[in-house]
Amino acid sequence: MHKSGFVNIIGNPNVGKSTLMNELVGEKISIITEKSQTTRHRILGIVSGDDFQIVYSDTPGIIKPSYKLQEKMMNSVTTSFEDADVFLYVSDVIETPSKNIEYIQKLSKVNVPVICLINKIDLADPQKLEEIQKFWKENLPNSEIYAISALKKFNIEGLFDRIIELLPQGPAWFPKDQLTDKTERFIVSEIVREKIFKNYQKEIPYSSEVAVEEFKEEEKIIRIKVVIIVERQSQKGIIIGHKGASIKRVGTQARMDIETFFGKKVFIEMFVKVKKDWRDNDNNLRDFGYV
């Protein structure tokens, strides 16, 4: 008997969805920063065994959109309601549980198993955790509730076993050796974008996009050309930094992670272009893969 299915991970920003997926998959598929809205695309992480295949789906954090990019991001959350075999709803001990209550109400009416995960329990005392568990029992009465710490790897193994139990019977959707649905260029662009989120403040990370214009894999080295897109000329100067110091730092950090991921030496070139108001331009968003 072979089991397979889509396990869709949803929740508010910064609750640890991407950390959880990376832990469940065993590889860093989704980028992680302390800033909200780091995840922009729906990303699949695939875990296969002899008699099962789990297709995890990491989605952007639930927000009320302010511009077209955010609307596209929320479309991928909506899509996740259409193809889930199991839902993982991730909350944590820090956020207000009732935030975006309409999604919780929607989740309470789905016809597939729901596992409610209270993440970061290492940051809460027993009394607070009990209050949070009570809230979820009342608001997602049909769900199973797990208290976890994705970062500390607490209670993850039991969660993995339960997911396999809940999967329906079915064939593998992807080749057994495939790790994600995303391309090598996408992986590179996400790694660079993570470094932008970690190295710049205020609006810069949110106004930036990354396009990989060249990815050439040779026998001993991968040669990559990356373009960082920003909305205004002043942002271009900030990305580059004094005498190019800032963009050089981003390039160095990204190169190290890319080499780790692909297991090969990398040569990376970086350029910066201005595309005015790209976050509200349908053509630009389509070019960057937001549908």
Secondary structure, 3 states (H helix, E strand, C coil): CCEEEEEEEEECCCCCHHHHHHHHHCCCCCCCCCCCCCCCCCEEEEEEECCEEEEEEECCCCCCCCCHHHHHHHHHHHHHCCCCCEEEEEEECCCCCCCCHHHHHHHCCCCCCEEEEEECHHHCCHHHHHHHHHHHHHHCCCCEEEECECCCCECHHHHHHHHHHHCCECCCCCCCCCCECCCHHHHHHHHHHHHHHHHCCCCHHHHCEEEEEEEEECCCEEEEEEEEEECCHHHHHHHHCHHHHHHHHHHHHHHHHHHHHHCCEEEEEEEEEECCCHHHCHHHHHHCCCC
